């Protein structure tokens, strides 16, 4: 099988460290029971709907904060920023993406937003400089796994899905990409992800 010539990366859990440990640390800081955020915000039907609305910019981050805070029993001020305060760049993946680009392969970022104001998840990552295409869900008022948002990324890269690899830590978003023709990688651990990318792209990514 010929090697792929394009790469599309999720952000949180791929270029940044995993989301769950950050959420668990937030719960500890706020004196919440372990799993309180997942239960209240992501397993609850209204909480899930609000998060999807936020990703599509149907509501603002401040509106999300003000709605989520009472469910958790915490203050709303910069709640999203407090939840994800411990997220950090994932250097192995960032360096691998840079190596992919140096090899002449286009690299894009496709991320479901958590709002950009008052707290911006992407600050400090130089996405517009380091990547060939950046697609943040709220800018397009659609979210993964909507096939159309993958098409936006492909158009910006100037490549068909059949030439690209899509990497995401959320396994549920992979089938939509695969249906379009992407090769997909479920990001569980950076070294494993990089090994899979070396095979798919035909580029050495580790020293």
Legacy VTK file of the C-alpha trace (Angstrom):
# vtk DataFile Version 3.0
C-alpha trace
ASCII
DATASET POLYDATA
POINTS 207 float
0.000 0.000 0.000
1.446 3.434 -0.908
2.326 5.725 1.958
-0.041 8.542 2.846
0.969 12.130 2.058
-1.122 14.123 4.542
-1.713 14.062 8.295
-4.593 15.521 10.322
-4.176 15.665 14.106
-6.615 16.230 16.915
-5.410 18.680 19.564
-6.355 17.695 23.144
-4.929 14.266 23.910
-2.680 14.350 20.833
-0.697 17.607 20.564
-1.608 18.356 24.173
-1.558 15.939 27.094
-4.641 13.782 27.811
-7.779 15.511 29.024
-8.855 13.062 31.721
-5.915 13.516 34.125
-6.402 17.291 33.943
-10.091 16.890 34.781
-9.311 14.572 37.699
-6.797 17.077 39.080
-9.415 19.831 38.825
-11.834 17.678 40.828
-9.202 17.221 43.555
-8.448 20.960 43.692
-12.144 21.804 43.980
-12.894 19.071 46.538
-15.209 17.210 44.184
-15.778 13.475 44.074
-13.719 11.658 41.463
-15.747 11.449 38.262
-18.019 14.376 39.152
-17.178 16.248 35.943
-17.692 13.253 33.690
-21.028 12.465 35.353
-22.368 16.021 35.403
-21.009 17.373 32.148
-20.499 14.487 29.745
-22.834 11.675 30.813
-25.708 14.037 31.564
-27.911 14.675 28.514
-28.210 18.433 29.068
-24.491 18.708 29.817
-23.599 16.867 26.625
-25.944 19.052 24.591
-24.405 22.231 26.019
-20.898 21.014 25.249
-21.888 20.252 21.654
-23.451 23.715 21.401
-20.241 25.249 22.716
-18.165 23.326 20.168
-20.353 24.772 17.396
-20.397 28.296 18.909
-24.127 28.142 19.552
-23.297 29.264 23.099
-20.258 31.078 24.487
-17.698 29.660 26.885
-18.987 32.063 29.546
-22.532 30.753 29.052
-21.208 27.199 29.319
-19.342 28.083 32.513
-22.434 29.646 34.063
-24.600 26.627 33.220
-22.064 23.982 34.251
-20.983 25.550 37.546
-24.251 24.909 39.458
-24.248 21.286 38.331
-20.804 20.847 39.858
-21.351 23.114 42.833
-18.392 25.347 41.980
-17.937 28.982 40.995
-18.347 29.815 37.283
-15.368 32.172 36.922
-13.105 30.837 34.149
-14.477 27.360 34.839
-13.289 25.856 31.551
-9.793 27.207 32.141
-9.783 25.773 35.653
-10.932 22.357 34.458
-8.137 22.088 31.905
-5.463 24.100 33.729
-3.087 21.127 33.838
-3.036 20.472 30.083
0.474 20.749 28.675
2.081 20.403 25.246
2.900 16.801 24.299
6.485 17.192 23.048
6.821 13.777 21.411
3.822 14.397 19.172
4.693 18.030 18.470
8.216 17.004 17.457
6.869 14.140 15.338
4.498 16.513 13.537
7.414 18.841 12.818
9.418 15.913 11.413
6.474 14.975 9.190
6.376 18.492 7.775
10.139 18.535 7.222
9.650 15.398 5.138
7.336 17.370 2.844
4.066 15.979 4.186
1.280 18.439 4.956
0.014 18.457 8.533
-3.312 19.880 9.709
-5.042 20.246 13.074
-8.735 19.450 13.504
-10.125 20.172 16.952
-13.495 20.458 18.635
-13.321 23.789 20.432
-14.133 24.471 24.079
-14.608 28.142 23.290
-11.816 30.657 22.828
-12.809 33.343 25.342
-12.169 34.048 28.184
-9.845 30.998 28.140
-8.141 29.836 24.956
-7.053 26.201 24.937
-4.712 26.834 21.993
-2.697 29.751 23.398
1.037 29.197 23.147
0.946 26.364 20.626
1.649 28.490 17.508
-0.816 26.433 15.484
-0.999 28.876 12.576
2.791 28.837 12.243
3.557 25.166 12.807
0.788 23.530 10.762
-0.479 23.763 7.206
-4.182 23.916 8.099
-5.985 24.625 11.378
-9.685 23.812 11.710
-11.294 24.734 15.044
-14.919 23.648 15.268
-16.412 26.918 16.506
-15.006 28.820 13.532
-17.060 26.611 11.215
-20.104 26.050 13.459
-19.792 22.292 13.110
-17.962 19.618 15.089
-16.397 16.218 14.761
-17.685 13.697 13.781
-19.618 15.733 11.170
-18.119 14.607 7.832
-18.242 18.195 6.588
-15.648 19.386 9.084
-13.229 16.737 7.856
-13.875 18.006 4.340
-12.946 21.527 5.470
-9.577 20.235 6.682
-8.992 18.324 3.443
-9.817 21.373 1.340
-7.348 23.516 3.275
-4.657 20.863 2.875
-5.485 20.391 -0.802
-5.550 16.613 -0.430
-8.119 13.816 -0.747
-8.947 11.740 2.307
-7.424 8.673 0.653
-3.998 10.313 0.943
-4.360 11.308 4.601
-4.085 9.901 8.102
-6.357 11.123 10.905
-5.277 10.834 14.555
-7.623 11.329 17.520
-7.707 10.205 21.134
-11.522 9.997 20.938
-12.184 6.652 19.278
-15.743 7.647 18.455
-14.560 10.205 15.895
-12.490 7.746 13.868
-15.260 5.935 11.935
-16.493 9.160 10.276
-12.955 9.828 9.043
-12.482 6.238 7.893
-15.749 6.393 5.948
-14.310 9.318 3.979
-11.153 7.381 3.151
-8.715 8.433 5.880
-6.397 5.935 7.479
-7.082 6.342 11.191
-4.990 6.070 14.347
-6.465 5.919 17.837
-4.032 7.950 19.949
-3.544 6.146 23.247
0.146 6.727 23.966
2.529 8.976 22.000
5.239 6.411 21.216
2.667 3.937 19.944
0.982 6.628 17.847
4.302 7.705 16.361
5.175 4.119 15.459
1.875 3.756 13.599
2.473 7.043 11.789
5.932 5.926 10.687
4.329 2.905 9.044
1.530 4.885 7.378
3.630 7.833 6.214
6.902 6.032 5.493
8.880 8.627 7.451
11.196 7.980 10.436
9.930 10.092 13.333
12.162 8.993 16.195
15.872 9.539 16.619
LINES 1 208
207 0 1 2 3 4 5 6 7 8 9 10 11 12 13 14 15 16 17 18 19 20 21 22 23 24 25 26 27 28 29 30 31 32 33 34 35 36 37 38 39 40 41 42 43 44 45 46 47 48 49 50 51 52 53 54 55 56 57 58 59 60 61 62 63 64 65 66 67 68 69 70 71 72 73 74 75 76 77 78 79 80 81 82 83 84 85 86 87 88 89 90 91 92 93 94 95 96 97 98 99 100 101 102 103 104 105 106 107 108 109 110 111 112 113 114 115 116 117 118 119 120 121 122 123 124 125 126 127 128 129 130 131 132 133 134 135 136 137 138 139 140 141 142 143 144 145 146 147 148 149 150 151 152 153 154 155 156 157 158 159 160 161 162 163 164 165 166 167 168 169 170 171 172 173 174 175 176 177 178 179 180 181 182 183 184 185 186 187 188 189 190 191 192 193 194 195 196 197 198 199 200 201 202 203 204 205 206
